[in-house]
Every structure is written in structure tokens, then in C-alpha cells.
Amino acid sequence: MAKEDVNKNKEVTSETSAIWGNHVSLPNTPDGFTLRTTFPSNPNGVEVMLERWVAGSEEPPHSHPGDDMTVVIEGKMSIQFFIEESGKLVPDKDRIFLNKGQTGYIKGGRVHDAKYIEECKLVYVHDKAFEFTAHKIL
């Protein structure tokens, strides 16, 4: 590889990398959300999504069947966990904030929301097949 090509590689960022292209919107997802997915053929594999969220967008309380990991590549987001008390969802402890470079883990089945304070680029990894189950605050 020529020296010139090596130097070009140093200029790749989350703003310029092709990795963050080709995102699509899906029906029945929150406004401001696009993603790029891949799903492995291994039944014990993980599902990986490259997510983009518009600042101010949010996800309602929900859960996923498997553990998940979110790496914040760009932006700032927050997560609120919930527990059920007397048939109602109530906040469980304080809201958690994740900034650029930080990673968050959520146990499968744990009810949570997500708010995107700044425009976000995320790497999201879900154990096995991804599902989204909405939970209503009564």
C-alpha cells in the first residue's frame, strides 16, 4: 500500500466512513430512527445494528428478549429503567446517561426507555434474534 493510501485511512471518522451509510427507516419504529442491520445464520449468534437517532427522538418503555450492548459512537443518550408495582410501570433508580465512547449493557427482559439528547450513532448488539416488546405506563 502506498504511503498516500495509508494517510487517507487516518482521515476516516464516524462522519466520513461508509459504515454509517445505507441506513433505512422501518415501519412501526420511533420517528428519528434509522438503522443498518445484519443477521448471522448462527442460531446462537448475535444481531448487530448500526443505529442513527435524531436529537430529541425517543423510544417508549420496552424490553428485548436477550441481553444487549450499546456503544455510543457519537452523541449523548439516556436510559431509564422501570419496574412493575401494582400493575404500573414506575422508574427504577435514576436515569443513566451515556456519552460518546461509553458502553451500556441491559439484561434481557429489563424494561427501559431511551432518549436521544444529541444526534446519536450507536453500535447495538443483541444476544440472538432481536425483538422489541412495548410496555405501557399506566
C-alpha positions in Angstrom: 0.0 0.0 0.0 1.4 3.4 -0.9 2.1 5.9 1.8 -0.5 8.2 0.4 -3.2 5.5 0.8 -2.2 4.9 4.5 -2.6 8.6 5.2 -6.1 8.6 3.6 -7.2 5.9 6.1 -6.3 8.2 9.0 -9.0 10.6 7.8 -11.9 8.2 8.3 -14.2 9.2 11.1 -17.8 8.4 12.0 -18.8 11.3 9.8 -16.9 10.1 6.7 -17.0 6.3 7.0 -19.2 4.3 4.6 -20.2 2.2 7.6 -22.7 4.9 8.5 -24.3 5.0 5.1 -27.2 2.9 3.7 -29.4 3.3 6.8 -33.2 2.7 6.3 -36.3 3.6 8.2 -38.6 0.7 9.3 -42.3 0.8 9.8 -43.6 1.0 13.4 -40.4 2.4 14.8 -40.0 5.8 16.5 -39.6 9.0 14.5 -35.9 10.0 14.0 -34.6 6.4 13.9 -32.8 4.7 11.0 -30.6 1.6 11.0 -28.4 -0.7 9.1 -28.6 -4.4 10.0 -27.0 -7.8 9.5 -28.2 -11.1 11.0 -26.0 -14.1 11.2 -27.1 -17.6 10.3 -25.7 -18.9 13.6 -28.8 -19.6 15.9 -26.5 -18.8 18.9 -25.1 -15.7 17.3 -25.8 -12.0 17.9 -27.8 -9.4 15.9 -25.8 -6.3 15.2 -27.3 -2.9 14.2 -25.7 0.4 13.3 -28.3 2.9 14.6 -28.8 6.6 13.9 -31.1 8.7 16.1 -32.1 12.3 15.5 -31.7 14.6 18.6 -34.9 14.8 20.6 -36.2 11.4 19.4 -37.1 8.7 22.0 -38.2 5.1 22.5 -41.1 4.3 24.8 -40.7 1.8 27.6 -39.9 -1.6 26.1 -37.9 -4.7 26.6 -35.9 -7.2 24.4 -35.7 -11.0 25.0 -31.9 -11.1 25.1 -29.1 -9.1 26.7 -28.0 -6.1 24.7 -25.0 -3.8 24.5 -25.0 -0.3 23.1 -21.8 1.6 22.2 -22.2 5.3 21.7 -20.0 6.3 18.7 -21.4 9.9 18.5 -23.8 11.8 20.7 -25.5 11.6 24.1 -28.4 9.5 25.2 -30.2 8.4 28.4 -31.8 5.3 29.6 -34.5 5.0 32.3 -35.2 1.5 33.8 -38.6 0.6 35.1 -40.1 -2.0 37.5 -43.7 -3.0 37.8 -45.6 -2.1 41.0 -49.3 -2.8 41.4 -49.7 -3.2 37.7 -47.9 0.1 36.9 -44.5 0.9 35.5 -42.5 3.1 37.8 -38.9 4.4 37.4 -36.3 2.2 38.9 -33.5 4.5 40.3 -32.1 7.5 38.4 -31.9 7.9 34.6 -28.5 6.8 33.2 -26.6 8.9 30.7 -24.3 7.6 28.0 -21.9 9.8 26.2 -19.6 9.3 23.1 -17.2 6.5 23.8 -19.3 4.9 26.6 -20.9 1.4 26.5 -24.2 0.4 28.2 -25.5 -3.2 28.9 -29.1 -4.2 29.5 -30.2 -7.6 30.8 -32.8 -9.4 28.6 -36.4 -8.7 29.7 -35.4 -5.5 31.6 -38.0 -2.7 30.8 -36.4 0.6 29.8 -36.8 3.6 27.6 -34.2 5.6 25.7 -34.0 9.3 24.9 -31.5 10.7 22.4 -30.4 14.1 23.7 -28.0 14.7 20.9 -27.9 13.2 17.4 -26.6 9.6 18.0 -24.7 7.0 16.2 -24.7 3.7 18.0 -23.5 0.2 17.6 -26.2 -2.1 19.1 -25.6 -5.8 19.7 -28.4 -8.1 20.8 -27.9 -11.7 22.1 -29.6 -13.9 19.5 -32.6 -12.7 17.5 -33.8 -9.1 18.2 -37.4 -8.4 19.3 -39.0 -5.2 20.6 -41.8 -5.5 23.2 -43.5 -2.2 24.1 -44.7 -1.7 27.7 -47.3 0.9 28.6 -47.0 3.2 31.6 -50.5 3.1 33.3 
